[in-house]
């Protein structure tokens, strides 16, 4: 299989852009850390999963077969980076007085509802941590056998000092300098404060626990992703993605335990999306600026949220505010209106070099999936199309090719053209404007120029420009 496009992506591991070369020709294996399902998804989840959705869509668009794996964490994600806090799902179950699995499945359904609304394609495989306990136990056993992990009082910890490459992703390599007691309060059963839990002992009253060679307990958060990703993508695979906040400790620990177990490179390209701020502040429940996707979808169309997210590069911070969303809404409406005008416009004599636009769009997306640059290109194309329509329309087959361009890139790859825009009848504006211009023309025929001018001026205030010509009046959206 031959792929026409060369894709360059920023590899967090090497800290530079690299040409993407898959392990298997024509095939991409991608693993992205999915949500921990203890609450409704928020705008930070939207940023991450819309960004990776476009990356997956682009790989498929240029001809790759993609296996996209995105897990559901339904046990083991503890509060605090030291792995000694309370399980997030258990905490919610205790507060809501329901079963932990009821919490996990309820919020997993909520997550997929939100992703479906945002036009995010479902992953090929969506493994759950609780569904892969045997694989995690086998991986832990292998680490113990190779001297990279140790068991204490029914819990198992990874010995960070046994893995020379610890810190190569995040740059935190000062393991030897972290003497017990210097950085954190050390539990006596740990050999070193930076060692992390692979398996945690659970008392008989613990609501989520499984039997293991070390007694009843539950897996650590980090071991879950290693076991599930390697099961479905192999011991070495192409791309691992996730939020920048997971780079350390989660992804660093994944690398250590995976490579220690197999002796092979774990992931060839690491992609990390940046975080969401709210009016310049970090988004958090404690600051009261936490916004769920469901609340946003009560106020804005899903395509508006997608468009807002994609105006920022996936590696850039996204600052959320009502003003920024409103600006995104206005910008998207211009693109959609051009698309509708194009569908309903007559065939004329205008011409556009669509091959040049196609080449520029591919160049933008092949350069580390630069969606903001691709969107800017769509605005350039829309300006050219509006000019051509105002002058009588595009000739065939350029009109058809322009529509195909929008369908493939704006609607398909970026997912920012809403489905209802495919139906010309869904937009009443052209028929309304036809009526308004007929009334205005009747006023001009009566020499009632005051009424004619008032209609023109009021339309201009509403963002619609009317131009009079020898063949009658034309209109377009401006501003």
Buried (B, 14 or more C-beta within 10 A) or exposed (E): EEBEBEBBBBBBBEEEEBEBEBEEEEBBBBBBBBBBBBBBBBBBBBBBBBBBBBBBBBBBBBEBEBBBBBBBBBBBBBEEEBBBEEBBBBBBBBEEEEEBBEBBBBBBEBBBBBBEBBBBBEBBBBBBBBEBBEBBBEBBBBBBEEEBBBBBEBBBBBBBBBBEBBBBBBEBEEBEEBEBEEEBEBBEBBBBBBBBBBBBBBEEEBBBBBEBEBBBBBBBBBBBBBBBBBBBBBBBBBBBBBBBEBBBBBBBBBBBBBBBBBEEBBBBBBBBBBBBBBEEEEBEEEEEBBBBBBEBBEEBBBBBBBBBBBBBBBBEBBBBEEEBBEEBBEBBBBBBBBBBBBBBBEBBEBEBEBEEBBEBBBBBBBBBBBBBBBBEBBEEBBEBBBEBBBEBBBBEEBBEBBBEBBEEBBBBBBBBBBEEBEEEEEBEBBEEBEEBBEEBBEBBEEEEEEBBEEBBEEBEEEBBBBEBEEEEBBBBBEE
